[in-house]
């Protein structure tokens, strides 16, 4: 508190810290900063006393960085740039952890919970880091990309300095007789978490399932909630969404019953993600968002951006893009400036916001945010990381909107390559990537390849038991669109009919994808001579689009352009001309490049098409 008591400058402070970290007589127990750097991760002893700061040994039997590097690289050639990224991320945990622990130990036990709680928090972080390091050492051939994903999950030491947050998150400790068993099981759960981060989902799932009976037998409810969160997260990563929901719901009940409010908030947020973004069930996602918000109000959260981020994804899945954008902006604003630099989280929020802006037609803003995410992730992780697949997917979709189909297809092929290597040949996310590639192939008139991509995507989802999921229904719509473009109108109409019924039953009358399917069915109906039925579909599609995007949005003009060409093809020139004039009159006067492009296509039509 007094300026006279402070170090004169940073050099003096660093010298004092270095002295505090210097090995003492019990050299078998203590390690200095240089030794930590050599091992990779380790504990620090700040003082030679008995108030807990002497109980932070280095990793027991830990491999050196060189040994871990040899393990994860396997037979692959050594890439020093990739390894440098690994060690940079590792140091991003080790160095602030050391500093935080030295500060707590300097404070001393006389400060009560202000000392005990931060020290316990840092000890748990050390054990979590040990588990991550053990996974890296024990997974030969893991590769630097997946190893980096493990290190990205290391905790943020700064959260252990927030004593108010630690107090809000405090839970009843286990009985003394169970304390050792609880700690050991938490260490094994930390290994599940690290394996999941490494993409070793089968191993993570097997271990999580094997751990659950042991945790249940122990009878400590807060730990059971944590175990169910880990199991549900692994089930989600493996694509078993219905099973994940059941697991997470049980975990939430255990967390609430044991007043583990911080865990209740985490589990409820995970349920928002699974129900909303993965299953497309917005009402369920919104209900869980209320539970998450209530728990966060009671106990706080380590990541205030998490809930608005997953809520944004749920809104996107339901086509409620304005709400999605608002939540995405809230998530980006919630990233705390004081937190450790987190390129994974920052890039994800930029990527999500950019893709929402693309869907809203806000193309310059979308390009800006997606390019920021691309640069951030490429610098932090290199060109082959799964994060790159996400942003390349969205940039490819943006290229499609602006008409650069060649660039779009190159990006989307790269997305499929990255995801198939990272997730395997039968993951639901790969199905989504294949569908995006199929759209691009259809635009480039490679209809055989487009149909094959859609069919493969549909089959992946069906084999996962997701045949009724909106994503699987969208694959049927894609196949029907390809059939229509190939002139197979009867097959196309059968597909469109199936999709309309499915969307009406599961998503309601104002689902944005229903508008797209209706206008495609309108085109096919008109071209088969069912003009009135086609125009009825077109009018219904317009009503949905106006409700979702606004009456003057470019998407309505896009829909009408398709119908105009269909009417022209069957000789309905007067109706086509009326539709052109209506579309031009209703287009908003904005700087949206899509509006200018549509006007350029629509204005010449009466003069060029009709005498």
Beta strands, then each sheet from edge to edge (+ up, - down):
end
